[in-house]
Amino acid sequence: MFAKSPESFALAPEPELEWDATMDVRGLTRDLHLLGADYSLPDGARGGPAADAPLLRGRVDTRELSPGLVLYRTAVQDLCSMQTTNLLHPGIKLCVLVSGRSELAYGHRHFDLGPGRAQGQAVLVSLAEADRFTRRWHAGRSERKITITLRSEWLARAGLQSRGIERFCHQHLALGGWAPSPRALVIAQQLSSPPPLVEGLQRLWLESRCLDLIVEALSCVAQEERHAARGPVPEGLDARNYRRLRALCDFLDSGEADAMTLPDIARHAGMSASHLQRHFPKVGQMPVMEYMRARRLEKARLALERGEVGISGAAALAGYRSEANFATAIRRRYGLTPSDLRKYF
């Protein structure tokens, strides 16, 4: 659930996409200093467009929401087919395609983004040093996309205490294993078409939505570090079954197993139920069904804190029919009641 903006703030509406508005290279590179420099497109003498020729139909917007946090939004249709490049400053790039299709590259990392494409709709990549961004244009192709840039000054100020995130930031062209949640895709769409607010409030609103995406994406990077730090194969497990159980933890975390029974889960893991019950605690730190209950409870807690559900809805998310039993489980695990969680967070 997302809070709606008060109508009293609707003083400066965000313009709708104007498909008849065209943009040449000067308009396209107006705020390029926020992202990089050295924009390059094919020479008109070699089949490229003239310097003042219209390149795009639609809208491009670049703004620095806070020092080192830059939001770049496009809602465009290509008017020609070509390839362009520009030099990007170092930083983390979080790119989400809201609609259409986009072919792009960061350095030697190439991506073909779009619904149903193998690479999905999002990219999380670290530029530890300046490198080139490349975009392939196709006449008539439409694209609505948002890209969040986190430069070093923002990352330093954020004080992120994670070896995984620190390692990610210092590894050039490292990819984060982030697949945006349905909620993240909704947030990206909101960023692409924000509500009408006065300028200062709109900047705060945009920054708050960017932070939601940043937390989800970088949490995946931190989680990858935790997985890597799980240490050697526990005693009594061979490497093959250890990998199976680690993969099973990820499957249980995804929520796809919430309606499955223990025998179903064991079959998914490719082992017997008795083997699963005996060895899963060596990886998950608790029996498998208890692990699932704890994961559901955590999901319900987060939903309560974010204001996405009421207490009855959170109880249902956690798999409880009784709100009283749910409240008892929350209090035992977190030391707070469901009402406290909604009140304090």
ZIWOUR-V498978 format. One record per residue. N is the residue number from 0. RES is the residue in one letter. OMEGA is omega in radians with two decimals (NA if undefined). NEAR is the number of other C-alpha atoms within 10 Angstrom. D_FIRST is the distance of its C-alpha to the first C-alpha in whole Angstrom. Layout:
# ZIWOUR-V498978
N;RES;OMEGA;NEAR;D_FIRST
N;RES;OMEGA;NEAR;D_FIRST
This chain:
# ZIWOUR-V498978
0;M;3.14;9;0
1;F;-3.13;10;4
2;A;3.10;7;7
3;K;-3.12;7;9
4;S;3.13;13;13
5;P;-3.12;10;15
6;E;-3.11;10;18
7;S;3.14;8;21
8;F;-3.01;15;20
9;A;-3.07;14;20
10;L;-3.08;11;24
11;A;-3.04;12;24
12;P;3.03;14;22
13;E;-3.12;15;22
14;P;3.05;10;25
15;E;3.12;11;24
16;L;-3.13;15;25
17;E;-3.07;12;29
18;W;3.14;13;31
19;D;3.12;9;34
20;A;-3.12;12;34
21;T;-3.05;18;36
22;M;3.05;20;36
23;D;-3.05;16;39
24;V;3.12;18;40
25;R;3.10;12;40
26;G;-3.10;16;36
27;L;-3.05;16;35
28;T;-3.02;18;36
29;R;-3.10;12;36
30;D;-3.05;17;34
31;L;-3.10;16;35
32;H;3.12;12;36
33;L;-3.08;18;33
34;L;-3.08;22;32
35;G;-3.08;18;36
36;A;2.94;16;39
37;D;3.11;13;42
38;Y;-3.05;17;40
39;S;3.03;13;42
40;L;-3.08;16;43
41;P;3.09;15;46
42;D;3.12;11;49
43;G;3.14;11;49
44;A;-3.12;8;53
45;R;3.07;7;52
46;G;3.11;10;49
47;G;-3.14;15;46
48;P;3.03;19;45
49;A;-3.04;15;47
50;A;-3.10;14;46
51;D;-3.13;11;45
52;A;3.06;15;44
53;P;-3.11;18;40
54;L;-3.02;23;38
55;L;2.94;26;35
56;R;-3.13;21;33
57;G;-3.00;21;30
58;R;3.03;21;28
59;V;-3.11;21;28
60;D;3.09;14;27
61;T;3.10;21;27
62;R;3.07;14;27
63;E;-3.05;17;27
64;L;3.00;17;24
65;S;-3.06;12;26
66;P;3.11;13;29
67;G;3.09;19;29
68;L;-3.04;22;25
69;V;3.07;22;26
70;L;3.12;24;23
71;Y;-3.09;20;25
72;R;3.05;22;23
73;T;2.98;20;25
74;A;-2.88;24;25
75;V;2.96;25;29
76;Q;-3.14;22;31
77;D;3.08;20;34
78;L;3.12;19;38
79;C;3.10;16;40
80;S;-3.13;16;40
81;M;3.06;16;41
82;Q;3.13;16;40
83;T;3.10;15;39
84;T;2.95;19;39
85;N;-3.12;19;38
86;L;-3.13;19;39
87;L;2.99;22;35
88;H;3.03;20;35
89;P;3.11;21;35
90;G;3.05;26;31
91;I;3.11;27;28
92;K;3.09;20;27
93;L;-3.01;23;23
94;C;3.11;21;23
95;V;3.05;26;20
96;L;-3.12;24;22
97;V;3.09;25;19
98;S;-3.13;16;22
99;G;-3.12;17;25
100;R;-3.11;18;28
101;S;3.04;21;29
102;E;-3.03;16;32
103;L;3.10;19;32
104;A;2.92;16;34
105;Y;-3.02;21;34
106;G;-3.14;16;38
107;H;3.13;11;39
108;R;-3.10;13;35
109;H;-3.10;14;35
110;F;3.04;19;31
111;D;-2.99;16;31
112;L;3.09;23;27
113;G;3.08;20;25
114;P;3.14;13;24
115;G;3.10;8;26
116;R;-3.07;11;28
117;A;-3.09;10;29
118;Q;3.05;14;28
119;G;-3.04;16;24
120;Q;-3.05;24;22
121;A;3.10;23;22
122;V;2.98;23;25
123;L;-3.03;22;25
124;V;3.12;23;29
125;S;3.00;24;31
126;L;3.13;25;34
127;A;3.10;19;36
128;E;3.11;14;38
129;A;3.12;14;38
130;D;-3.04;18;38
131;R;2.99;18;38
132;F;-3.13;19;35
133;T;3.06;21;36
134;R;3.08;17;35
135;R;-3.09;15;36
136;W;3.05;21;36
137;H;-3.12;16;37
138;A;3.12;13;38
139;G;-3.11;14;35
140;R;3.13;15;32
141;S;-3.13;21;29
142;E;2.98;20;26
143;R;-2.93;23;23
144;K;2.99;25;22
145;I;3.09;24;21
146;T;3.09;22;23
147;I;3.09;23;23
148;T;3.06;24;26
149;L;3.12;22;27
150;R;-3.00;21;30
151;S;-3.10;18;32
152;E;3.09;12;32
153;W;-3.13;16;28
154;L;3.13;18;29
155;A;-3.12;10;31
156;R;-3.11;10;30
157;A;3.09;9;26
158;G;-3.11;8;29
159;L;-3.09;13;27
160;Q;-3.13;9;29
161;S;3.10;16;29
162;R;-3.14;13;32
163;G;3.13;20;31
164;I;3.12;20;29
165;E;3.12;14;32
166;R;3.12;15;34
167;F;-3.11;23;31
168;C;-3.05;23;32
169;H;3.12;16;36
170;Q;-3.04;14;36
171;H;3.13;19;37
172;L;3.00;21;35
173;A;3.12;17;33
174;L;3.04;17;30
175;G;-3.11;21;27
176;G;-3.08;16;26
177;W;2.96;17;22
178;A;-3.02;18;20
179;P;3.08;19;17
180;S;3.04;12;14
181;P;3.11;9;12
182;R;3.14;14;9
183;A;3.12;19;12
184;L;3.07;18;13
185;V;3.13;14;10
186;I;3.12;20;11
187;A;3.11;26;15
188;Q;3.09;18;14
189;Q;3.11;14;13
190;L;3.14;22;16
191;S;-3.14;20;18
192;S;-3.05;16;17
193;P;3.11;19;16
194;P;3.11;20;15
195;P;3.12;18;19
196;L;3.03;21;19
197;V;-2.92;15;23
198;E;-3.11;14;24
199;G;3.14;8;24
200;L;3.13;12;20
201;Q;3.09;20;19
202;R;3.10;15;21
203;L;3.13;14;19
204;W;3.12;18;15
205;L;-3.13;18;17
206;E;-3.13;19;18
207;S;3.12;13;15
208;R;3.07;16;13
209;C;-3.13;24;17
210;L;3.07;14;17
211;D;3.13;14;13
212;L;-3.13;22;15
213;I;-3.14;17;19
214;V;-3.14;11;18
215;E;-3.07;16;16
216;A;-3.10;21;20
217;L;3.03;22;22
218;S;3.09;17;21
219;C;3.10;18;22
220;V;3.12;23;26
221;A;3.13;21;26
222;Q;3.08;15;25
223;E;3.10;15;28
224;E;3.12;17;30
225;R;3.11;14;30
226;H;-3.12;11;31
227;A;-3.08;11;34
228;A;-3.13;10;35
229;R;3.01;11;35
230;G;-3.07;8;39
231;P;3.11;9;41
232;V;-3.13;15;41
233;P;3.11;13;42
234;E;3.13;8;45
235;G;3.10;9;45
236;L;2.98;15;43
237;D;-3.05;10;44
238;A;-3.09;11;42
239;R;-3.13;9;41
240;N;3.06;18;40
241;Y;3.11;19;38
242;R;3.11;14;36
243;R;-3.08;15;35
244;L;3.05;23;34
245;R;3.09;17;32
246;A;3.12;13;31
247;L;3.08;22;30
248;C;3.12;18;28
249;D;3.12;12;26
250;F;3.11;16;25
251;L;3.12;20;24
252;D;-3.09;16;22
253;S;-3.11;11;20
254;G;-3.10;13;19
255;E;-3.10;10;21
256;A;-3.00;16;24
257;D;-3.11;19;22
258;A;-3.06;10;24
259;M;3.04;12;27
260;T;3.12;11;30
261;L;3.09;17;32
262;P;3.09;14;35
263;D;-3.13;14;32
264;I;3.13;22;31
265;A;3.11;19;35
266;R;3.11;13;35
267;H;-3.12;15;33
268;A;3.14;19;34
269;G;3.12;14;38
270;M;-3.14;15;39
271;S;3.14;16;40
272;A;-3.14;15;38
273;S;3.10;11;41
274;H;3.13;10;41
275;L;-3.12;21;37
276;Q;-3.10;16;37
277;R;-2.97;12;40
278;H;-3.09;21;39
279;F;-3.14;22;35
280;P;3.12;15;35
281;K;3.14;17;37
282;V;-3.10;19;34
283;G;3.09;15;31
284;Q;3.12;11;33
285;M;3.10;15;32
286;P;-2.97;16;33
287;V;-3.12;23;31
288;M;3.05;15;29
289;E;3.09;13;28
290;Y;3.12;18;27
291;M;3.13;19;24
292;R;3.13;16;24
293;A;3.13;17;23
294;R;3.11;18;21
295;R;-3.14;23;19
296;L;3.10;23;19
297;E;3.10;17;18
298;K;3.13;16;15
299;A;3.12;26;14
300;R;-3.13;23;15
301;L;3.14;17;13
302;A;3.09;20;9
303;L;-3.10;23;11
304;E;-3.10;18;12
305;R;-3.13;14;9
306;G;-3.09;17;7
307;E;-3.13;15;5
308;V;2.96;19;8
309;G;-3.08;16;11
310;I;3.13;20;14
311;S;3.10;16;15
312;G;3.10;16;12
313;A;3.10;24;13
314;A;3.11;26;17
315;A;3.09;18;16
316;L;-3.12;19;15
317;A;3.11;23;18
318;G;-3.13;16;20
319;Y;3.03;19;21
320;R;-3.11;12;22
321;S;3.09;11;23
322;E;3.13;16;21
323;A;3.11;12;24
324;N;3.10;12;25
325;F;3.14;23;21
326;A;3.12;19;22
327;T;3.14;14;25
328;A;3.11;21;24
329;I;-3.10;22;22
330;R;3.13;14;24
331;R;-3.04;11;27
332;R;-3.01;13;25
333;Y;3.12;12;23
334;G;3.14;12;26
335;L;3.03;15;23
336;T;3.04;17;21
337;P;3.11;25;18
338;S;3.09;13;18
339;D;-3.12;13;19
340;L;3.13;20;17
341;R;-3.04;19;14
342;K;-2.99;11;17
343;Y;-3.04;8;18
344;F;NA;10;15
